[in-house]
Amino acid sequence: MSKTIIVSNRLPLSLNINNENIEVTPSVGGLATGLKSVHHDGNGIWIGWSGLTENEVSDNLAPQVEKELKKQKCSSVSLTEKEVDGFYYGFSNRTLWPLFHYFSEFTEFHQDQWETYISVNQKFADLVIENLEDGDQVWVHDYQLLLVPQMIREQKPDVKIGFFLHIPFPSYEVFRTLPWREQILNGMMGADLIGFHTYDYVRHFMSSVQRLLNCEMNFNQIQYETRNVKVDSFPMGIDFEKFHHAAQKHNTSKTKSEIQLSLEKHRLIKGDTKLILSIDRLDYTKGIAKRLLAFEYFLEKFPEYQEKVRLVMLAVPSRANVPQYQDLKNEIDQLVGRINGKFSTVNWTPVWYFYRSMPFENLIDLYCSCEIALLTPVRDGMNLVAKEYIACRTDHTGVLILSEMAGASIELNEALIINPNNFEQVANSIKQALEMPDAEQKSRNKVMQDRIARYNVERWATEFMQNLTDVLAVKPTNRALKFNKTIENQLLEDFSSKTKRLLFLDYDGTLSPFTKKPEDAIPTPELFEVLAELHANPKNQLVLITGRDKNTFDSWFGDQPYSLITEHGLWLKSPDQSDWKLLEQVNNSWFEVIYPIMMRFTDNTPGSKIEIKNYSLAWHYRNVDPEYGANRAIELKATIQPIIANHNIEIMEGDKVLEIKASGVNKGKAASRFALDFGPDYILAMGDDWTDEHMFTDLPDDTVSIKVGNKITEAKYRIKDTSHVLDFLRKLAEN
């Protein structure tokens, strides 16, 4: 029976060693709750770190730890203290966390921490592979494990892999500062489905992939090597029923907790003093210092509310050994002391500050007792506290003030949405919240509560898994066989058995590496040598077939004793003829209409250029920013398409090029005509571009078609790159 393997940095439980005994405490966090149906209720296994280093688990305790984890359907990655320091406290939280949250000033780049990150990610991947069986699927979570999907894919190419990032993905301009940016993207692209909380994060990710990996995009699909990778937004929810029912129980209970009694005691006049709730993990991304300053500004701007409101601030300790967090703790301590010292009276303290974690019941007390929730992160992937607060407002009163920088603000747009850097706006929103009529509060909260009740954490998990299944169901069925020694030997044996062999070889990207500047792809002496060896065998008929113009190709190969087909099948030059033969009846009278349009686009698109051929015009944008170039190509196509609609002209899209040419002219048609005249007993066709697909589909079924590179193809075989092409051609020349 197939299973789902969940992979995260930490397991959904905590282990404690007590006098050689192992105590297991299950996690009550949102992720553990959301994946309960996938993990415990299904045939799943959860892989992560137990929280105990190798030094903390003796040889005697190791079997007991493993046994306890197995009971919980878990398996732990073994990490040393040094690995935890370099992988988690180092690269994950001193490089990725600040960078992805736009805190470039806190971001550190250390090669040794990066190398530790790689090695630990490999440990996670290895443990997954160890537990992987045919038909299983894998769901990898968060920024600590960005390399794991590709590491699994390399060993298990057919496995179903999903990846979800629980923090923001930054804009390209921020992400590009990461020295290992391509490696991170390639790691993530090992997945079949990549999920984010919001569409903004999807957009940023796809922009980075397009610009840095040069991948083709089709809506939210990325063509990566031989696969289509789907990227989509899945806003994570909460366990709504858990919080809502706990709040109902709180509101009907006759007994009061210690924190409830404290809250009532500190109200100046019961029912009059309003409580403003602030709950966050102590982190610089949460904007706690700015929140205190904004609250201070509110008290100064609206002095009539002094002694009428109190900020109840809970800061949960986090990463206390990271210097920035230590500095933040000191800053907040000083701000709270200064504000309380500035405004406090005998009966009133404006900020009631907790620096500790609280049990679930006390959180419910706070959610239910505070009339306002003030949540102002400067950057936050989602912010589930906002949803938890709304879930606990059982009578639909209460006001949520939420930063627009939190992912949750997109779903909870009925809240008072603020810019956390705008103290004027925050202060005015606090006043608006304090004065908001109950009817308006209920109207806003009812809509938000219904929404988060529908899209809860279980639905989030279910939708992701369903999308993972669906995206795999529509994967390309064509699977070109990847070159290996066995396939190569079979092809060489078959080739050597034939006596009238016809070889069609594309040029750019096949015989010559793809370059940013097409004029740089001049044939090398090595290439001439290989082609000469192939032609020297009388059994071989060699044809170079290209999209380049005939003048350029004539200057390179015009004196060579093999056939040349240029401009995608428009011109032919054979060894027995001194001049070029036009294969199709075409004209270029349309140049005068289309060229000015293309020129206007070229002038407005730095890096682009027009290539003028005899009977076609090509607009190259290899040197344009990939995202901008792709958008401009779409605009150019849309502009020209109506003009040529009733003429025998078409737009052909190649690799970073749009070519306007006569309809029906392509490499497949030219190659088929040549093959028919020659009458071979063996045909080989090699190419790397979309334009070469015409050859692969139009030539006879027994043609040996070979795609160069990793793009999706109709070819039967796939070879890595130009250097491998030349090696293979040398071996063909020996037969």
DOMARMI-485561 format. One record per residue (C-alpha): residue in one letter; x, z, y; residue number from 1; chain. Coordinates in steps of 0.5 Angstrom, whole numbers. Layout:
BEGIN
r  X  Z  Y  k  c
a  X  Z  Y  NUM  A
...
# end
This chain:
BEGIN
r  X  Z  Y  k  c
m  0  0  0  1  A
s  3  -2  7  2  A
k  4  3  12  3  A
t  6  4  19  4  A
i  12  7  21  5  A
i  12  10  28  6  A
v  19  11  32  7  A
s  20  16  38  8  A
n  26  20  40  9  A
r  23  26  38  10  A
l  18  28  32  11  A
p  11  30  33  12  A
l  13  38  32  13  A
s  19  43  33  14  A
l  23  46  28  15  A
n  26  53  29  16  A
i  31  57  24  17  A
n  29  64  23  18  A
n  33  68  18  19  A
e  35  62  14  20  A
n  27  60  14  21  A
i  24  54  17  22  A
e  18  55  22  23  A
v  15  48  23  24  A
t  10  48  30  25  A
p  6  41  30  26  A
s  6  38  37  27  A
v  -1  38  41  28  A
g  2  32  46  29  A
g  -2  26  48  30  A
l  2  21  43  31  A
a  2  26  37  32  A
t  -6  26  38  33  A
g  -7  19  40  34  A
l  -3  17  33  35  A
k  -6  22  29  36  A
s  -10  16  26  37  A
v  -4  12  25  38  A
h  0  18  22  39  A
h  -3  23  19  40  A
d  -10  20  17  41  A
g  -7  14  15  42  A
n  -1  12  10  43  A
g  4  13  16  44  A
i  11  16  17  45  A
w  14  18  23  46  A
i  21  18  25  47  A
g  25  21  30  48  A
w  30  27  32  49  A
s  28  34  30  50  A
g  31  37  36  51  A
l  36  41  31  52  A
t  43  38  31  53  A
e  48  37  25  54  A
n  51  43  27  55  A
e  45  48  27  56  A
v  43  45  20  57  A
s  47  48  15  58  A
d  48  45  8  59  A
n  44  50  5  60  A
l  38  49  10  61  A
a  38  41  10  62  A
p  34  40  3  63  A
q  29  45  6  64  A
v  29  42  13  65  A
e  28  35  9  66  A
k  22  38  5  67  A
e  18  41  11  68  A
l  19  35  15  69  A
k  16  31  9  70  A
k  10  35  8  71  A
q  9  33  15  72  A
k  10  26  14  73  A
c  16  26  18  74  A
s  24  24  17  75  A
s  29  26  22  76  A
v  35  22  25  77  A
s  41  26  24  78  A
l  45  27  31  79  A
t  51  31  33  80  A
e  51  35  39  81  A
k  56  30  42  82  A
e  51  24  40  83  A
v  45  28  44  84  A
d  49  29  50  85  A
g  52  22  50  86  A
f  45  19  48  87  A
y  40  23  51  88  A
y  42  27  57  89  A
g  47  21  58  90  A
f  45  14  58  91  A
s  38  16  57  92  A
n  37  21  63  93  A
r  42  19  67  94  A
t  42  12  67  95  A
l  35  9  65  96  A
w  31  14  67  97  A
p  33  14  74  98  A
l  34  7  75  99  A
f  27  5  72  100  A
h  24  10  77  101  A
y  28  7  83  102  A
f  32  12  84  103  A
s  39  8  84  104  A
e  43  13  88  105  A
f  42  18  82  106  A
t  44  12  77  107  A
e  50  13  73  108  A
f  54  7  69  109  A
h  59  10  64  110  A
q  61  5  58  111  A
d  62  11  53  112  A
q  55  13  54  113  A
w  53  6  53  114  A
e  56  6  47  115  A
t  53  12  44  116  A
y  47  10  46  117  A
i  48  4  42  118  A
s  50  8  36  119  A
v  45  13  36  120  A
n  39  7  37  121  A
q  43  4  30  122  A
k  42  11  27  123  A
f  34  10  28  124  A
a  34  3  26  125  A
d  38  4  20  126  A
l  33  10  18  127  A
v  27  6  19  128  A
i  30  0  15  129  A
e  31  5  9  130  A
n  24  7  9  131  A
l  21  0  10  132  A
e  17  -4  5  133  A
d  14  -11  5  134  A
g  8  -11  9  135  A
d  10  -5  13  136  A
q  9  -5  21  137  A
v  13  -1  26  138  A
w  11  2  32  139  A
v  17  4  37  140  A
h  17  8  43  141  A
d  20  9  50  142  A
y  26  8  54  143  A
q  31  12  49  144  A
l  30  7  44  145  A
l  30  0  47  146  A
l  35  -3  42  147  A
v  32  -1  36  148  A
p  27  -7  35  149  A
q  32  -12  35  150  A
m  36  -8  31  151  A
i  31  -8  26  152  A
r  29  -15  27  153  A
e  36  -17  25  154  A
q  36  -14  18  155  A
k  28  -15  17  156  A
p  26  -22  20  157  A
d  19  -22  18  158  A
v  17  -15  19  159  A
k  12  -13  24  160  A
i  14  -9  30  161  A
g  11  -7  36  162  A
f  14  -3  42  163  A
f  11  1  48  164  A
l  15  3  54  165  A
h  12  10  57  166  A
i  15  10  64  167  A
p  15  4  69  168  A
f  19  -2  68  169  A
p  23  -4  75  170  A
s  23  -10  79  171  A
y  28  -15  77  172  A
e  32  -13  84  173  A
v  33  -6  81  174  A
f  34  -8  74  175  A
r  39  -13  75  176  A
t  44  -8  77  177  A
l  44  -5  70  178  A
p  51  -7  67  179  A
w  48  -8  60  180  A
r  41  -11  62  181  A
e  41  -17  58  182  A
q  43  -13  52  183  A
i  37  -8  54  184  A
l  32  -14  54  185  A
n  35  -17  48  186  A
g  33  -11  44  187  A
m  26  -10  47  188  A
m  25  -18  45  189  A
g  26  -16  38  190  A
a  19  -14  38  191  A
d  13  -18  37  192  A
l  8  -14  42  193  A
i  11  -10  48  194  A
g  6  -6  51  195  A
f  6  -2  58  196  A
h  2  2  62  197  A
t  0  -3  68  198  A
y  0  -10  69  199  A
d  5  -9  75  200  A
y  10  -7  69  201  A
v  9  -13  65  202  A
r  10  -17  71  203  A
h  17  -14  73  204  A
f  19  -15  65  205  A
m  17  -22  65  206  A
s  20  -24  71  207  A
s  27  -20  68  208  A
v  26  -24  62  209  A
q  25  -31  65  210  A
r  31  -30  70  211  A
l  36  -26  65  212  A
l  35  -29  59  213  A
n  32  -36  61  214  A
c  26  -36  57  215  A
e  20  -40  57  216  A
m  13  -37  59  217  A
n  6  -38  58  218  A
f  1  -33  61  219  A
n  3  -27  57  220  A
q  7  -30  52  221  A
i  15  -31  52  222  A
q  18  -36  47  223  A
y  24  -32  45  224  A
e  28  -36  40  225  A
t  24  -38  34  226  A
r  18  -33  36  227  A
n  13  -32  41  228  A
v  13  -25  44  229  A
k  6  -22  47  230  A
v  7  -18  53  231  A
d  1  -14  55  232  A
s  -2  -7  59  233  A
f  -5  -2  55  234  A
p  -6  4  60  235  A
m  -5  11  56  236  A
g  -11  15  55  237  A
i  -12  23  54  238  A
d  -16  27  48  239  A
f  -22  27  53  240  A
e  -26  31  48  241  A
k  -21  36  47  242  A
f  -20  38  55  243  A
h  -28  37  56  244  A
h  -30  41  51  245  A
a  -25  47  53  246  A
a  -27  46  60  247  A
q  -34  47  58  248  A
k  -32  53  53  249  A
h  -28  56  59  250  A
n  -34  55  64  251  A
t  -39  59  59  252  A
s  -35  64  57  253  A
k  -36  71  60  254  A
t  -29  74  58  255  A
k  -24  72  63  256  A
s  -16  71  62  257  A
e  -11  74  66  258  A
i  -9  68  70  259  A
q  -17  67  72  260  A
l  -17  74  74  261  A
s  -10  73  78  262  A
l  -14  67  82  263  A
e  -20  71  84  264  A
k  -15  76  86  265  A
h  -11  72  91  266  A
r  -17  69  94  267  A
l  -18  72  101  268  A
i  -26  71  100  269  A
k  -29  69  94  270  A
g  -32  62  94  271  A
d  -29  61  101  272  A
t  -21  60  100  273  A
k  -20  53  96  274  A
l  -15  52  91  275  A
i  -11  46  91  276  A
l  -7  45  84  277  A
s  0  42  83  278  A
i  2  41  76  279  A
d  8  37  74  280  A
r  15  37  70  281  A
l  20  39  75  282  A
d  23  32  76  283  A
y  25  28  82  284  A
t  20  23  80  285  A
k  14  27  81  286  A
g  15  28  89  287  A
i  15  36  89  288  A
a  19  37  95  289  A
k  15  32  99  290  A
r  9  35  97  291  A
l  11  41  99  292  A
l  13  38  106  293  A
a  6  35  106  294  A
f  3  41  105  295  A
e  7  44  111  296  A
y  5  39  115  297  A
f  -2  40  114  298  A
l  -2  47  115  299  A
e  1  45  122  300  A
k  -4  39  124  301  A
f  -10  43  122  302  A
p  -9  51  123  303  A
e  -16  52  122  304  A
y  -15  52  115  305  A
q  -9  57  115  306  A
e  -12  63  110  307  A
k  -17  58  108  308  A
v  -13  54  102  309  A
r  -7  56  97  310  A
l  -3  51  94  311  A
v  -2  53  86  312  A
m  4  50  84  313  A
l  6  50  77  314  A
a  13  47  76  315  A
v  15  46  68  316  A
p  22  47  67  317  A
s  26  40  65  318  A
r  33  38  63  319  A
a  36  44  67  320  A
n  43  42  65  321  A
v  43  35  69  322  A
p  46  37  76  323  A
q  40  33  80  324  A
y  35  38  76  325  A
q  39  44  78  326  A
d  39  41  85  327  A
l  32  40  85  328  A
k  30  47  83  329  A
n  34  50  89  330  A
e  31  45  94  331  A
i  24  47  91  332  A
d  25  55  91  333  A
q  28  54  98  334  A
l  22  50  101  335  A
v  17  55  98  336  A
g  21  61  101  337  A
r  21  58  108  338  A
i  14  55  108  339  A
n  11  62  105  340  A
g  16  66  110  341  A
k  13  61  116  342  A
f  5  62  115  343  A
s  4  68  110  344  A
t  0  74  113  345  A
v  -2  81  110  346  A
n  -7  78  106  347  A
w  -5  71  104  348  A
t  1  67  102  349  A
p  0  59  102  350  A
v  4  57  96  351  A
w  3  61  89  352  A
y  9  58  85  353  A
f  10  58  78  354  A
y  17  56  75  355  A
r  15  56  67  356  A
s  11  52  62  357  A
m  4  55  61  358  A
p  0  55  54  359  A
f  -6  50  54  360  A
e  -12  55  55  361  A
n  -8  57  62  362  A
l  -8  50  64  363  A
i  -15  49  63  364  A
d  -16  55  67  365  A
l  -12  52  73  366  A
y  -16  45  72  367  A
c  -23  49  72  368  A
s  -21  54  78  369  A
c  -18  49  83  370  A
e  -23  45  87  371  A
i  -17  40  89  372  A
a  -12  37  85  373  A
l  -6  34  89  374  A
l  -1  30  85  375  A
t  4  26  89  376  A
p  9  23  84  377  A
v  14  18  88  378  A
r  14  14  81  379  A
d  10  15  75  380  A
g  9  11  69  381  A
m  2  14  68  382  A
n  1  21  70  383  A
l  -4  24  65  384  A
v  -5  30  69  385  A
a  -9  27  73  386  A
k  -14  25  67  387  A
e  -14  32  65  388  A
y  -16  34  71  389  A
i  -22  30  72  390  A
a  -24  31  64  391  A
c  -24  38  66  392  A
r  -29  38  72  393  A
t  -35  39  67  394  A
d  -40  39  73  395  A
h  -37  33  77  396  A
t  -35  37  83  397  A
g  -27  37  85  398  A
v  -23  32  89  399  A
l  -17  28  86  400  A
i  -11  26  91  401  A
l  -7  22  87  402  A
s  -1  18  89  403  A
e  -1  10  89  404  A
m  6  10  85  405  A
a  3  13  79  406  A
g  0  8  74  407  A
a  -6  12  73  408  A
s  -8  10  80  409  A
i  -10  3  78  410  A
e  -16  6  73  411  A
l  -17  12  78  412  A
n  -19  9  84  413  A
e  -25  13  86  414  A
a  -20  18  87  415  A
l  -17  19  94  416  A
i  -11  15  94  417  A
i  -5  16  98  418  A
n  3  14  99  419  A
p  7  20  98  420  A
n  12  18  103  421  A
n  6  18  109  422  A
f  5  26  110  423  A
e  0  24  116  424  A
q  -4  21  110  425  A
v  -3  26  105  426  A
a  -5  31  110  427  A
n  -11  28  112  428  A
s  -13  27  105  429  A
i  -13  34  104  430  A
k  -18  35  110  431  A
q  -22  30  107  432  A
a  -22  33  100  433  A
l  -24  40  103  434  A
e  -30  37  107  435  A
m  -32  32  102  436  A
p  -40  34  100  437  A
d  -41  35  93  438  A
a  -46  29  92  439  A
e  -40  25  94  440  A
q  -35  29  89  441  A
k  -40  28  84  442  A
s  -41  21  85  443  A
r  -33  19  85  444  A
n  -32  24  79  445  A
k  -38  21  74  446  A
v  -35  14  75  447  A
m  -28  16  73  448  A
q  -30  21  68  449  A
d  -34  16  64  450  A
r  -28  11  64  451  A
i  -23  16  61  452  A
a  -28  18  56  453  A
r  -29  11  54  454  A
y  -21  9  54  455  A
n  -18  15  51  456  A
v  -12  16  47  457  A
e  -14  14  40  458  A
r  -17  8  43  459  A
w  -11  6  47  460  A
a  -7  7  40  461  A
t  -12  3  36  462  A
e  -12  -3  41  463  A
f  -5  -3  41  464  A
m  -5  -4  33  465  A
q  -10  -9  33  466  A
n  -7  -13  38  467  A
l  0  -13  34  468  A
t  -4  -15  28  469  A
d  -7  -21  32  470  A
v  -1  -23  35  471  A
l  2  -24  29  472  A
a  -4  -28  26  473  A
v  -3  -33  31  474  A
k  5  -34  30  475  A
p  8  -41  30  476  A
t  7  -43  22  477  A
n  13  -48  23  478  A
r  19  -44  20  479  A
a  25  -49  21  480  A
l  31  -47  16  481  A
k  37  -43  19  482  A
f  43  -47  17  483  A
n  47  -43  12  484  A
k  53  -45  7  485  A
t  47  -46  1  486  A
i  43  -51  6  487  A
e  49  -54  9  488  A
n  52  -56  2  489  A
q  45  -59  0  490  A
l  45  -63  6  491  A
l  52  -66  5  492  A
e  51  -67  -2  493  A
d  45  -71  -1  494  A
f  48  -75  5  495  A
s  54  -77  0  496  A
s  49  -80  -5  497  A
k  47  -85  0  498  A
t  50  -92  2  499  A
k  46  -94  9  500  A
r  46  -88  13  501  A
l  43  -88  20  502  A
l  45  -82  25  503  A
f  41  -80  31  504  A
l  45  -75  36  505  A
d  42  -73  42  506  A
y  47  -71  48  507  A
d  46  -65  52  508  A
g  45  -59  49  509  A
t  47  -62  42  510  A
l  54  -66  43  511  A
s  55  -63  49  512  A
p  54  -55  51  513  A
f  48  -54  56  514  A
t  51  -54  63  515  A
k  48  -51  70  516  A
k  51  -58  73  517  A
p  49  -64  69  518  A
e  55  -68  72  519  A
d  60  -63  69  520  A
a  58  -65  61  521  A
i  63  -70  61  522  A
p  65  -72  54  523  A
t  71  -68  51  524  A
p  77  -72  47  525  A
e  75  -67  41  526  A
l  68  -70  41  527  A
f  70  -77  42  528  A
e  75  -76  35  529  A
v  69  -73  31  530  A
l  64  -79  33  531  A
a  70  -84  32  532  A
e  71  -81  25  533  A
l  63  -82  23  534  A
h  63  -89  26  535  A
a  69  -91  22  536  A
n  65  -90  15  537  A
p  62  -97  14  538  A
k  56  -93  11  539  A
n  54  -90  17  540  A
q  50  -93  23  541  A
l  51  -88  29  542  A
v  46  -88  35  543  A
l  47  -83  41  544  A
i  40  -82  44  545  A
t  39  -79  51  546  A
g  35  -78  57  547  A
r  41  -79  62  548  A
d  41  -86  66  549  A
k  44  -92  63  550  A
n  50  -92  68  551  A
t  53  -85  67  552  A
f  52  -86  59  553  A
d  56  -93  60  554  A
s  61  -90  64  555  A
w  62  -85  58  556  A
f  61  -89  52  557  A
g  60  -96  54  558  A
d  67  -98  51  559  A
q  65  -95  44  560  A
p  63  -98  38  561  A
y  57  -95  37  562  A
s  49  -96  39  563  A
l  47  -92  45  564  A
i  40  -91  47  565  A
t  38  -88  54  566  A
e  33  -86  59  567  A
h  29  -83  53  568  A
g  28  -90  50  569  A
l  28  -94  55  570  A
w  35  -98  55  571  A
l  39  -100  48  572  A
k  46  -102  48  573  A
s  49  -104  41  574  A
p  56  -106  39  575  A
d  55  -113  39  576  A
q  52  -114  46  577  A
s  56  -113  52  578  A
d  50  -111  56  579  A
w  44  -107  56  580  A
k  37  -109  53  581  A
l  30  -106  56  582  A
l  26  -104  51  583  A
e  20  -103  55  584  A
q  16  -107  60  585  A
v  16  -103  66  586  A
n  17  -103  74  587  A
n  19  -98  79  588  A
s  15  -100  85  589  A
w  11  -93  84  590  A
f  18  -90  87  591  A
e  16  -91  94  592  A
v  10  -86  93  593  A
i  13  -81  89  594  A
y  20  -80  91  595  A
p  18  -78  98  596  A
i  14  -72  95  597  A
m  20  -70  90  598  A
m  24  -70  96  599  A
r  20  -65  100  600  A
f  20  -61  94  601  A
t  27  -61  94  602  A
d  28  -60  101  603  A
n  24  -53  100  604  A
t  27  -51  94  605  A
p  34  -49  94  606  A
g  39  -51  88  607  A
s  34  -57  86  608  A
k  36  -64  86  609  A
i  33  -71  84  610  A
e  36  -76  79  611  A
i  34  -83  81  612  A
k  35  -87  74  613  A
n  33  -95  74  614  A
y  26  -93  72  615  A
s  24  -86  73  616  A
l  25  -80  77  617  A
a  28  -73  75  618  A
w  27  -67  79  619  A
h  32  -62  76  620  A
y  32  -54  78  621  A
r  37  -51  73  622  A
n  40  -48  79  623  A
v  34  -45  82  624  A
d  32  -38  81  625  A
p  28  -39  74  626  A
e  21  -36  76  627  A
y  21  -39  83  628  A
g  24  -46  80  629  A
a  18  -45  74  630  A
n  13  -44  80  631  A
r  15  -50  84  632  A
a  15  -55  78  633  A
i  8  -53  77  634  A
e  6  -54  84  635  A
l  10  -61  84  636  A
k  7  -63  77  637  A
a  0  -61  80  638  A
t  1  -65  87  639  A
i  4  -71  83  640  A
q  -1  -71  77  641  A
p  -7  -74  81  642  A
i  -3  -79  84  643  A
i  -1  -82  78  644  A
a  -8  -81  74  645  A
n  -10  -88  74  646  A
h  -3  -91  73  647  A
n  1  -92  67  648  A
i  6  -87  69  649  A
e  7  -80  66  650  A
i  10  -73  67  651  A
m  15  -71  62  652  A
e  17  -64  62  653  A
g  24  -62  59  654  A
d  29  -56  60  655  A
k  29  -54  67  656  A
v  27  -62  69  657  A
l  21  -66  71  658  A
e  21  -73  70  659  A
i  16  -78  72  660  A
k  17  -84  68  661  A
a  13  -90  65  662  A
s  8  -88  59  663  A
g  9  -89  52  664  A
v  17  -89  53  665  A
n  20  -83  49  666  A
k  26  -82  44  667  A
g  21  -82  38  668  A
k  18  -89  39  669  A
a  25  -92  40  670  A
a  28  -89  34  671  A
s  23  -91  30  672  A
r  24  -98  32  673  A
f  31  -98  31  674  A
a  30  -95  24  675  A
l  25  -100  22  676  A
d  30  -106  24  677  A
f  36  -102  21  678  A
g  32  -101  14  679  A
p  36  -94  12  680  A
d  36  -90  6  681  A
y  38  -84  10  682  A
i  36  -82  17  683  A
l  39  -76  20  684  A
a  36  -74  27  685  A
m  39  -68  31  686  A
g  37  -65  38  687  A
d  36  -59  42  688  A
d  30  -61  47  689  A
w  23  -61  48  690  A
t  24  -69  49  691  A
d  27  -69  42  692  A
e  21  -67  38  693  A
h  18  -74  39  694  A
m  24  -76  34  695  A
f  23  -70  29  696  A
t  15  -72  29  697  A
d  15  -80  29  698  A
l  21  -81  24  699  A
p  19  -82  17  700  A
d  18  -76  13  701  A
d  24  -76  9  702  A
t  28  -75  16  703  A
v  33  -70  16  704  A
s  31  -67  23  705  A
i  36  -61  26  706  A
k  34  -57  32  707  A
v  40  -54  36  708  A
g  38  -47  38  709  A
n  33  -42  37  710  A
k  27  -46  41  711  A
i  20  -47  37  712  A
t  21  -54  33  713  A
e  18  -59  28  714  A
a  25  -60  25  715  A
k  26  -58  18  716  A
y  33  -55  20  717  A
r  36  -50  25  718  A
i  43  -50  27  719  A
k  46  -45  32  720  A
d  50  -49  38  721  A
t  54  -55  40  722  A
s  60  -52  36  723  A
h  57  -51  30  724  A
v  54  -58  31  725  A
l  61  -61  31  726  A
d  63  -57  25  727  A
f  58  -60  21  728  A
l  59  -67  24  729  A
r  66  -67  22  730  A
k  64  -65  14  731  A
l  59  -71  14  732  A
a  65  -76  17  733  A
e  69  -74  10  734  A
n  63  -76  6  735  A
# end
